[in-house]
Structures are given as C-alpha cells and as structure tokens.
Amino acid sequence: MNGKVKQQFIRYIGKNVKTGAVRRVVTNDVKVMEVRRSLDVEVVHRISEKLGINDMIPKNSLVLVYSQLLDRPSINGMEEYLKGTEILRFLGLKEVNTEDLYTSLSDLDEIDFERVEEKLSKLFVSIEGEKKSVIVDVTDTYFTGDSPDSKPRKGKEGRIKKLIQIALVVTEKRGFPIFHRVYPGNTMTIFSDLVKDLWIRGFNSIVVDRGMISPGELEDLLKMNFVLIAGIKKSPELKKIIDSIPKDEIYSKNGMVRLRKTVVYCKQLDYRGGKMIVVYNPSLESVKRPHFYESSSDENIARYLGYSLIFHNTPLSTADVVKKYYDKDTVERAFKQMKGILDLRPVRVWLRSHIESHVKICYLSYAILSYLSFILEKKGISGPEALDILKTGYRVYLKDEKSGFSWESMVNMSGLQKKVMDVVFKKT
C-alpha cells in the first residue's frame, strides 16, 4: 500500500535457528514411523567408498557385503532385515528382493575379482610400507548343498563332509588381505599355485604355516630368492636331523625360548643355504602321547611327538625366528574374523559359484573390517568393537499426524560413538 510492503500474519510455524525455521510440533501429535540402524551402516559405507569397493562391486552385491559384516542375516530373511537398517538408503536403492540377491551372487561370480584384489592390495601395501612380507595359510570350510563338482572329504579337523579350502594371504604387520584362492578339498598343489602369484606381485618375504611346503617346493622358493620362515613337514630325511640331536642338548636352558602361551626348546643347524631349527615342546608331547598310545604303540612315531621343524634364511636369531613363527596371530586373527564375525563356516548356499561368491563377500567384508581396525588402532578400538559400539546409533523417522509433516532425527551419540565417528570422518 502506497509503495510499502504490508505484512500479514498467517500462522506461527516455529522459531528461527541458524537462519532456518524450526517447526513447532505438539508432542502428542508426533508418531514414530520407523527406527533404523544408521551409524554402523554409515561407517561401513564410508570405509567401502574409501577403499574403492563401491566403484567395483554392483550395489546389490554390496547389500550382501554390508549385511554380512553387520549381522549375517540369511538371504531369505534379507527383505525384512533391511527394513531395520539404512543399508538401502546409503547405497541409493529403493528396494531389493530375494531374487535380486541370489542374482547378485551370480553377478559377483562373473566379476574379475583379481582386479578388485589387486586394487585393494596396492592400497594396503602402501599403508604397510616398502617391506613386502606376507603370511600365508589355508583353512577348511565345510558347506551344505548339492554342488555337482564336490564330494565329501576329510578335512584338517578329521570331519568327513563336503569342504573347500581357502588360501588367504595377508600382510604380516596389520593383516590386510592381499588375495585369496578357493580350491576343492585336500588339493596338494595349493602352495605352488600361490607362490606364482606372490612372485608376480613382488612379494619376497613369506611366513608359512607347517605342512604347506615340501622339500622340493623349498628348493624352488630358494631359487626364486624368497626370504622364508616356514614350518616344514617331518619327512624321513628331516627326522634324521632330529635323531642327530641328543634330547638333553636341545632340552636345556640354553635352548629355551619363551613364547606367549608356552615354552619351547630349540637347536639350529645349517640346512640348504639357510637354517633348520628343531623345536621341542615338552607340553605338547605330554598332551599328544597319551592320545597316541590309545590307538598305537609304535615308538618310532611316538618319539617325534612334540617336535617340529622351522626353516629360515633370515638374519634373525633362533629365538626371534621361533617367536615370529609361533607368536604370529595375524592370519589366524584374519581367519577367525572371517569364520566367526563374518560367519564364513559353514557356507549355507548350494551352487559352487554361489559358494565362491559368498567367500568373496566375506573377503570384502574383512577388507573393510581390517581397514577400520587400522584407522582406529591409536584409539585402542578394533574394527569389531567399533561396529558393536555403533549398533545403537539409530535414525528415527517421525511424523506430525495433525499437519502431515514428516522429518527424521538421529539419536544422540554416546562418547564412544562420537570418538569412532570422528576418526572415520577425519580426512586423510
């Protein structure tokens, strides 16, 4: 009027906070529509993006990776499970049904997964530094189903069931996964196959569990200039080395090496351009002998109970080699997390391609978990502990039934949750 703005009051919607209107809502009119887990999902999603996994894996397959890491629900129960999490929201998906998820297993099987491992490996090796030292081990995994190319076999634990063997290579220091391979049960050429990949990738220092290397393979590794700490099978030839050492010469104070959980006694001898360490564990012998005598009385076998052999060609002392070998827990921890936290065993899928895809899902989950542990190590929090801390980080979806206005809100974070989130959100 007369060139002036005339203000008219329509209705009060709330107060102004930081240049934004905060709507006034009567508490009695507010209804909670949904409550979804959010913080743990967001952390998994951000780490996955940081590692570049999201650029290499289809979104439906990522649904399986995220859920496997957080809760391990069955595929058939996934649709209901997803309603209580923010997985679909962070992946930008509206919905995923059971058929989509089974299809995603086939999709994952068709991906060039070695390229995925190679990209992750380069990142993890850059974190570890220039030292390219890895630990190699193989574990048995049993599965149910009717895969046509599998038969029941006897595994390491003596159980006769359908099984596959998973070879896992991890960095020595932090246990970052480098690559994995899946084999039919009781494959005898696993290590020879792995060595080729290790040599091509430039890894030249290996810690290998006993039983994986034959004397012939040892010769090949030495020709390829590998630096080794390896448990060696007690072949008839190597048993002669044990026989050459009087028991009281090895079982003495001078040969004592104290490990974290036991005490062993050692004697080192020259062997094939390196050293062979004869290790005697009296505690292990005292446990094994009674069980052995229950089924056999062959003293030619019994006399070697409690003995083991470690070959190395490093400049380390006998004690340091033995500690490095026996006190290593990196790969055991990796397998424990893949089997336990990630529920790797038993695999409850049927087709061989689905089984191998499930292992890949666990591998990617472990990659995320190991990196989360790495960035939180200065806070003294492991990856599994962090995800457990974040489980109660909920996003609540609310609605004002009177006006129809909807909004969402995060439940206030605890001090520990804030500590984890601060590290995850920190730019590196």
C-alpha positions as CSV (number, residue, x, y, z in Angstrom):
1,M,0.0,0.0,0.0
2,N,1.4,3.4,-1.1
3,G,4.6,1.6,-2.2
4,K,5.2,-0.1,1.2
5,V,5.2,-3.8,2.0
6,K,2.3,-4.8,4.2
7,Q,3.0,-7.8,6.4
8,Q,0.2,-10.2,7.2
9,F,0.3,-12.9,9.9
10,I,-0.9,-16.3,8.6
11,R,0.3,-18.8,11.3
12,Y,3.2,-19.5,13.6
13,I,5.4,-22.4,12.4
14,G,8.2,-22.2,14.9
15,K,11.3,-20.2,15.9
16,N,14.3,-19.3,13.7
17,V,17.5,-21.1,14.5
18,K,20.7,-20.5,12.4
19,T,18.7,-18.9,9.6
20,G,16.3,-21.9,9.4
21,A,12.8,-22.2,10.7
22,V,12.3,-24.9,13.3
23,R,8.8,-26.1,13.1
24,R,6.7,-26.2,16.2
25,V,5.1,-29.6,16.8
26,V,2.8,-30.7,19.5
27,T,4.3,-33.7,21.2
28,N,1.0,-35.6,21.4
29,D,0.7,-35.4,17.6
30,V,4.1,-36.9,16.9
31,K,4.2,-40.6,15.8
32,V,7.4,-42.6,15.3
33,M,7.1,-44.2,11.9
34,E,10.4,-46.1,11.7
35,V,13.6,-46.7,13.6
36,R,16.6,-47.8,11.6
37,R,20.2,-48.6,12.4
38,S,22.3,-45.9,10.9
39,L,25.8,-45.2,12.4
40,D,27.3,-48.7,11.8
41,V,25.9,-48.7,8.3
42,E,27.3,-45.3,7.6
43,V,30.8,-46.3,8.8
44,V,30.8,-49.5,6.7
45,H,29.6,-47.5,3.7
46,R,32.3,-44.7,4.1
47,I,35.1,-47.3,4.5
48,S,33.9,-49.2,1.5
49,E,33.9,-45.9,-0.6
50,K,37.3,-45.0,0.8
51,L,38.7,-48.4,-0.4
52,G,37.1,-48.0,-3.8
53,I,35.0,-51.2,-3.3
54,N,31.8,-49.3,-4.3
55,D,33.2,-48.5,-7.7
56,M,34.0,-52.1,-8.4
57,I,31.1,-54.1,-7.0
58,P,27.4,-53.9,-8.0
59,K,25.1,-52.3,-5.5
60,N,23.0,-55.5,-4.9
61,S,26.2,-57.4,-4.1
62,L,27.2,-54.5,-1.7
63,V,23.9,-55.1,0.2
64,L,25.3,-58.6,0.9
65,V,28.7,-57.3,1.9
66,Y,27.3,-54.7,4.3
67,S,24.8,-57.1,5.9
68,Q,27.3,-59.9,6.2
69,L,29.6,-57.6,8.1
70,L,27.0,-56.2,10.4
71,D,24.6,-59.1,11.2
72,R,24.9,-62.1,8.8
73,P,21.2,-62.5,8.0
74,S,20.1,-65.2,5.6
75,I,19.3,-64.2,2.1
76,N,15.7,-65.4,2.5
77,G,15.3,-63.1,5.5
78,M,17.1,-60.1,4.0
79,E,14.0,-58.2,2.9
80,E,12.7,-58.0,6.4
81,Y,16.2,-57.3,7.8
82,L,16.8,-54.3,5.5
83,K,13.7,-52.5,6.8
84,G,15.5,-52.0,10.1
85,T,18.8,-50.6,8.7
86,E,19.9,-47.7,6.4
87,I,21.8,-50.0,4.0
88,L,19.5,-49.3,1.1
89,R,19.5,-45.6,1.8
90,F,23.3,-45.3,1.8
91,L,23.5,-47.4,-1.4
92,G,20.8,-45.3,-3.1
93,L,18.5,-48.3,-3.6
94,K,14.7,-48.2,-3.2
95,E,14.2,-51.9,-2.7
96,V,15.9,-55.3,-3.1
97,N,14.1,-58.6,-3.2
98,T,15.3,-62.1,-2.5
99,E,15.6,-62.9,-6.3
100,D,17.8,-59.8,-6.8
101,L,20.1,-61.0,-4.0
102,Y,20.5,-64.5,-5.5
103,T,21.2,-63.0,-8.9
104,S,23.8,-60.8,-7.3
105,L,25.7,-63.9,-6.2
106,S,25.9,-64.9,-9.9
107,D,26.9,-61.4,-10.8
108,L,29.7,-61.4,-8.3
109,D,31.0,-64.7,-9.6
110,E,31.4,-63.1,-13.1
111,I,33.4,-60.1,-11.9
112,D,37.2,-60.0,-12.5
113,F,37.8,-60.3,-8.7
114,E,41.6,-60.5,-9.1
115,R,41.4,-56.9,-10.4
116,V,39.5,-56.0,-7.2
117,E,42.1,-57.7,-5.0
118,E,44.9,-56.0,-6.9
119,K,43.5,-52.5,-6.3
120,L,42.9,-53.2,-2.6
121,S,46.4,-54.8,-2.3
122,K,48.1,-51.7,-3.7
123,L,46.4,-49.5,-1.2
124,F,47.1,-51.9,1.7
125,V,50.8,-52.4,0.8
126,S,51.2,-48.6,0.6
127,I,50.0,-48.4,4.2
128,E,52.3,-51.2,5.3
129,G,55.3,-49.6,3.7
130,E,58.0,-50.9,1.4
131,K,58.5,-54.2,3.2
132,K,56.6,-56.8,1.2
133,S,56.3,-59.5,3.8
134,V,53.2,-61.7,4.0
135,I,51.7,-64.6,5.9
136,V,50.1,-67.5,4.1
137,D,47.7,-70.1,5.5
138,V,44.9,-72.4,4.3
139,T,41.7,-73.3,6.2
140,D,39.0,-75.8,5.6
141,T,35.4,-74.6,5.2
142,Y,32.5,-77.0,5.2
143,F,29.3,-76.4,3.3
144,T,25.9,-77.8,2.8
145,G,24.2,-78.2,-0.6
146,D,24.4,-80.4,-3.6
147,S,27.2,-78.9,-5.8
148,P,27.9,-81.4,-8.6
149,D,31.6,-80.9,-8.5
150,S,32.1,-81.6,-4.8
151,K,32.4,-84.8,-2.8
152,P,32.7,-85.4,1.0
153,R,36.3,-85.3,2.1
154,K,38.2,-85.5,5.3
155,G,39.4,-82.1,6.5
156,K,42.1,-80.9,8.9
157,E,39.7,-81.5,11.8
158,G,39.1,-85.1,10.8
159,R,35.5,-84.4,9.9
160,I,34.2,-86.0,6.7
161,K,31.9,-83.5,5.0
162,K,31.8,-81.5,1.8
163,L,34.5,-78.9,2.0
164,I,36.5,-76.4,0.2
165,Q,39.9,-75.0,1.1
166,I,40.5,-71.3,1.3
167,A,44.1,-69.9,1.0
168,L,44.5,-66.5,2.4
169,V,47.4,-64.1,2.0
170,V,47.6,-61.2,4.5
171,T,50.2,-58.5,5.3
172,E,52.5,-59.5,8.1
173,K,52.0,-56.4,10.3
174,R,48.3,-55.5,10.2
175,G,46.8,-58.5,8.5
176,F,45.4,-56.6,5.5
177,P,44.1,-59.1,2.9
178,I,46.2,-59.3,-0.3
179,F,44.4,-62.1,-2.2
180,H,42.7,-65.4,-1.7
181,R,42.1,-68.5,-3.6
182,V,39.4,-71.2,-3.3
183,Y,40.3,-74.9,-4.0
184,P,38.5,-78.2,-3.9
185,G,39.2,-80.1,-0.6
186,N,42.6,-81.6,0.0
187,T,44.3,-80.0,-3.0
188,M,48.1,-80.8,-2.8
189,T,49.3,-78.1,-5.1
190,I,47.9,-75.0,-3.3
191,F,51.2,-73.5,-2.2
192,S,52.9,-73.9,-5.6
193,D,50.0,-72.1,-7.1
194,L,50.1,-69.3,-4.6
195,V,53.9,-68.8,-5.0
196,K,53.4,-67.8,-8.6
197,D,51.0,-65.0,-7.7
198,L,53.3,-63.8,-4.8
199,W,56.3,-63.7,-7.1
200,I,54.4,-61.8,-9.9
201,R,53.1,-59.3,-7.3
202,G,56.6,-58.6,-6.0
203,F,56.3,-60.2,-2.5
204,N,59.6,-61.7,-1.5
205,S,59.3,-62.5,2.2
206,I,56.9,-65.2,3.4
207,V,55.9,-66.7,6.7
208,V,54.2,-70.1,6.0
209,D,52.5,-72.5,8.3
210,R,53.8,-76.0,8.6
211,G,52.6,-78.7,6.3
212,M,52.3,-76.4,3.3
213,I,55.9,-76.7,1.8
214,S,57.5,-79.9,0.6
215,P,61.3,-80.1,0.3
216,G,61.0,-79.8,-3.5
217,E,59.0,-76.6,-3.1
218,L,61.5,-75.3,-0.6
219,E,64.3,-75.6,-3.3
220,D,62.1,-73.7,-5.8
221,L,61.5,-70.9,-3.4
222,L,65.2,-70.5,-2.6
223,K,66.0,-70.4,-6.3
224,M,63.4,-67.6,-6.7
225,N,65.2,-65.7,-3.8
226,F,62.3,-65.7,-1.4
227,V,63.1,-64.9,2.2
228,L,61.3,-67.6,4.3
229,I,60.2,-68.6,7.7
230,A,58.4,-71.8,7.1
231,G,57.2,-74.8,9.0
232,I,58.4,-78.0,7.3
233,K,56.9,-81.5,7.3
234,K,58.8,-84.1,9.3
235,S,59.9,-86.2,6.3
236,P,62.1,-89.3,6.8
237,E,65.1,-87.3,5.7
238,L,64.3,-84.5,8.2
239,K,63.6,-86.9,11.0
240,K,67.3,-87.8,10.7
241,I,68.2,-84.3,11.7
242,I,66.0,-84.7,14.9
243,D,67.7,-88.0,15.6
244,S,71.2,-86.4,15.3
245,I,70.5,-84.1,18.3
246,P,70.6,-85.7,21.8
247,K,67.5,-84.7,23.7
248,D,69.4,-83.2,26.6
249,E,71.3,-81.0,24.2
250,I,68.0,-79.4,22.9
251,Y,66.0,-79.7,26.2
252,S,68.3,-77.3,28.2
253,K,68.3,-73.8,29.5
254,N,70.4,-72.6,26.6
255,G,67.8,-73.7,24.1
256,M,64.8,-72.3,25.9
257,V,62.6,-69.8,24.1
258,R,59.6,-68.3,26.0
259,L,56.5,-67.8,23.8
260,R,53.3,-66.0,24.8
261,K,51.5,-69.2,25.8
262,T,54.2,-71.8,26.3
263,V,57.9,-72.5,26.5
264,V,59.8,-74.4,23.8
265,Y,63.4,-75.6,23.4
266,C,65.3,-75.1,20.1
267,K,68.5,-76.1,18.3
268,Q,69.6,-74.5,15.0
269,L,71.5,-76.3,12.2
270,D,72.7,-75.3,8.8
271,Y,70.4,-76.6,6.0
272,R,70.3,-75.9,2.2
273,G,71.7,-72.4,2.3
274,G,69.6,-71.5,5.3
275,K,69.0,-72.8,8.8
276,M,66.7,-75.5,10.1
277,I,65.5,-75.1,13.7
278,V,64.5,-78.2,15.6
279,V,61.8,-77.2,18.1
280,Y,60.8,-79.4,21.0
281,N,57.7,-78.6,23.0
282,P,57.5,-80.9,26.1
283,S,54.0,-79.7,27.0
284,L,52.7,-80.6,23.6
285,E,54.4,-84.1,23.8
286,S,52.8,-84.7,27.2
287,V,49.4,-84.0,25.7
288,K,49.9,-86.0,22.5
289,R,51.5,-89.2,23.8
290,P,48.5,-90.5,25.9
291,H,46.2,-89.9,22.9
292,F,48.6,-91.6,20.6
293,Y,49.1,-94.7,22.8
294,E,45.3,-95.2,22.9
295,S,45.4,-96.2,19.2
296,S,49.1,-97.2,18.6
297,S,52.2,-98.5,20.3
298,D,54.7,-97.6,17.6
299,E,57.6,-95.9,19.4
300,N,59.2,-95.0,16.0
301,I,56.3,-92.5,15.6
302,A,55.9,-91.6,19.3
303,R,59.5,-90.4,19.7
304,Y,58.9,-87.5,17.3
305,L,55.8,-86.2,19.2
306,G,56.4,-82.7,20.4
307,Y,59.0,-82.0,17.8
308,S,58.6,-79.6,14.9
309,L,60.8,-78.0,12.3
310,I,61.2,-74.4,11.1
311,F,63.3,-73.5,8.1
312,H,64.5,-69.9,7.6
313,N,67.1,-67.9,5.6
314,T,66.8,-64.6,7.5
315,P,69.4,-62.8,9.5
316,L,67.3,-63.2,12.7
317,S,68.4,-65.1,15.8
318,T,66.9,-68.5,16.6
319,A,64.7,-67.1,19.3
320,D,63.4,-64.3,17.1
321,V,62.5,-66.7,14.3
322,V,60.7,-69.0,16.6
323,K,58.8,-66.2,18.2
324,K,57.9,-64.7,14.8
325,Y,56.6,-68.1,13.6
326,Y,54.7,-69.3,16.7
327,D,53.5,-66.0,18.1
328,K,52.2,-64.8,14.7
329,D,48.5,-64.3,15.1
330,T,47.8,-62.1,12.0
331,V,46.5,-64.7,9.7
332,E,44.8,-66.7,12.5
333,R,43.0,-63.5,13.5
334,A,42.0,-62.9,9.9
335,F,40.6,-66.3,9.6
336,K,38.9,-66.1,13.0
337,Q,37.2,-62.9,11.9
338,M,36.2,-64.3,8.5
339,K,34.9,-67.5,10.1
340,G,33.5,-66.1,13.3
341,I,32.5,-62.5,12.9
342,L,31.7,-62.9,9.2
343,D,30.2,-66.4,9.7
344,L,32.2,-68.0,6.9
345,R,31.7,-71.5,8.1
346,P,29.6,-73.4,7.3
347,V,28.6,-71.9,3.9
348,R,24.8,-72.3,3.5
349,V,24.5,-71.9,-0.2
350,W,24.2,-74.6,-2.8
351,L,25.8,-73.9,-6.2
352,R,29.6,-73.9,-6.3
353,S,29.5,-70.4,-7.9
354,H,27.4,-69.2,-5.0
355,I,29.8,-70.7,-2.5
356,E,32.8,-68.9,-4.1
357,S,30.8,-65.6,-4.3
358,H,30.0,-66.0,-0.6
359,V,33.7,-66.3,0.2
360,K,34.3,-63.1,-1.9
361,I,31.6,-61.3,0.1
362,C,33.5,-62.4,3.3
363,Y,36.8,-61.3,1.8
364,L,35.5,-57.8,1.0
365,S,33.9,-57.6,4.5
366,Y,37.2,-58.5,6.1
367,A,39.0,-55.8,3.9
368,I,36.6,-53.2,5.3
369,L,37.0,-54.5,8.9
370,S,40.8,-54.6,8.7
371,Y,41.0,-51.0,7.5
372,L,38.5,-49.9,10.2
373,S,40.8,-51.5,12.8
374,F,43.8,-49.7,11.2
375,I,42.4,-46.2,11.4
376,L,41.1,-46.8,15.0
377,E,44.3,-48.5,16.3
378,K,45.6,-45.3,18.0
379,K,42.3,-45.1,19.9
380,G,42.7,-48.7,21.1
381,I,39.5,-49.8,19.4
382,S,39.3,-52.8,17.0
383,G,37.0,-52.9,14.0
384,P,34.7,-55.5,15.5
385,E,34.5,-53.4,18.7
386,A,33.7,-50.3,16.8
387,L,30.8,-51.9,14.9
388,D,29.4,-53.2,18.2
389,I,29.7,-49.7,19.7
390,L,27.8,-48.2,16.8
391,K,24.9,-50.7,16.8
392,T,22.7,-48.4,18.9
393,G,23.2,-45.4,16.5
394,Y,19.6,-45.1,15.3
395,R,17.9,-42.8,12.8
396,V,14.3,-42.2,13.8
397,Y,11.6,-41.2,11.3
398,L,8.8,-39.1,12.8
399,K,5.5,-37.6,11.6
400,D,3.2,-35.0,12.8
401,E,-0.2,-36.7,12.3
402,K,-2.1,-33.4,12.6
403,S,-0.2,-31.5,9.9
404,G,1.2,-34.4,7.9
405,F,4.7,-33.0,8.3
406,S,7.4,-35.7,8.3
407,W,11.1,-35.5,9.4
408,E,13.9,-37.6,10.7
409,S,16.3,-37.3,13.7
410,M,19.5,-39.1,14.9
411,V,19.5,-40.5,18.4
412,N,22.2,-38.6,20.4
413,M,25.6,-40.3,20.1
414,S,27.5,-41.6,23.2
415,G,31.0,-40.5,23.9
416,L,32.5,-43.7,22.4
417,Q,30.3,-43.5,19.3
418,K,31.4,-39.9,18.7
419,K,35.1,-41.0,19.1
420,V,34.7,-43.6,16.4
421,M,32.8,-41.3,14.1
422,D,35.3,-38.5,14.5
423,V,38.1,-40.9,13.3
424,V,36.0,-42.2,10.4
425,F,35.1,-38.7,9.2
426,K,38.6,-37.4,9.6
427,K,40.1,-36.5,6.2
428,T,43.3,-38.4,5.4
